[in-house]
């Protein structure tokens, strides 16, 4: 059985999800960054449909820091 995705409420009491969790739950085969760029091409708007969430934790091996998005459900 698939685990349900975590839905929380933002400061405006709107339901939101992690973009990375949604990407994984949907079983998308492309990389997260490529998948999310398609969402922007489809018309998703920053600060309206999603918020950028940067992970400030260093990866330690010269890799990139992970980026996530908080996506509003409506």
Secondary structure by P-SEA (a helix, b strand, c coil): cccccbbbbccccbbbbbaaaaaaaacccccaaaaaaaaaaacccccccbbbbbcccccccccccbbbbbcccc
